[in-house]
């Protein structure tokens, strides 16, 4: 197995944080949804067909709405009832961006692949993008399958590669071709072109 390939994914995943689900406060959730639409209490109550006082009590946790009231509220907010009870991600960060200029990615070389990690300035990423130069010319150069958690997307940038997977026949991919697969399934990639092929790899980290 190409241990460096697998460890890159493992380390990136460990740099994130485990998800933590907190009890949902319905009143706060309703207030958040209302304010995200820039609605006053009066506007939201009218939209939902509820009394202003009723909506105010719901937002302040002073009453538990009936199912009928929840239906009206959801319809007024133009969402489904379950979405009233679905908290937004606490880790959500808006406006994040990382630029990686050509050749400025973090390099990790192995005997079979040469990885260049992209967007490496960001922490707690949901996915790991990297450019890889494929040195391997034969499946025999690998010590078994590469496997890791998550899903993976492969896009051929230059050259020709052959994607080997545990449960499918090998497939040849040329510039512009792509593959999306379960990364827990054994997989390896070799270059079949005269030059080392290059691919864009994106691996999920959640």
C-alpha positions, 0 to 999 in steps of 0.5 A, a space after each residue: 500500500 502507498 502509505 504516504 497517500 493514505 496518511 495524507 488523508 488520515 492526517 487531514 481528517 484528524 486535523 478536523 473536529 468531531 461533530 457535536 450535536 447540541 439540543 435544539 432550542 426551537 424558539 432560537 431557531 424560529 427567531 434565527 430563521 425569521 431574522 435571516 429573512 429580515 422579517 419583523 415579528 408582525 411580518 412573520 406572524 402575518 406570513 404564517 397566519 399566527 397571532 404576533 403574541 403567539 409567535 413571540 411566545 414561541 420565540 421566547 420559549 414561553 409556549 410549545 406550539 401545536 403541530 398545526 401551528 408548526 405547519 403554519 410557521 413552516 409554510 410561512 417561512 417557506 421551509 418544511 416542518 423538519 427544517 424547523 428542528 434542523 440546527 445549522 452547522 456550528 462550524 460553518 464559516 462564511 467567506 473562507 478562501 485559500 489561493 494556491 498559485 502554480 507550484 506553491 502547494 505543499 509537496 509530498 513525494 512517494 515512489 508512485 505518486 508526487 502529491 501537491 496539496 492545494 488550499 492547505 492554508 485552511 483548517 477544518 476542511 470538508 475536502 482535501 484537494 491535491 494535484 498528483 503526478 503519477 510516477 507508477 507505470 505498473 500495478 506491481 509497484 504498489 504494495 497492495 491496495 490504497 484504501 481510506 475513509 470517504 469518497 474520492 474524485 479524480 480528474 485527469 489533467 495531462 497524459 493517460 492513466 489507468 485506474 485500478 479498483 478492487 471491484 471493477 475492471 481497470 479503466 483507461 482515463 485520458 485528459 478531461 476524463 474523471 472518476 468518482 468512487 468509494 475510497 474504502 474500495 481498494 484503488 491504485 492509479 498508474 500512468 500509461 503515457 510516455 510522460 508522467 500523467 497528472 491528475 486532480 484528486 479531491 478526497 472527502 474528509 467527513 
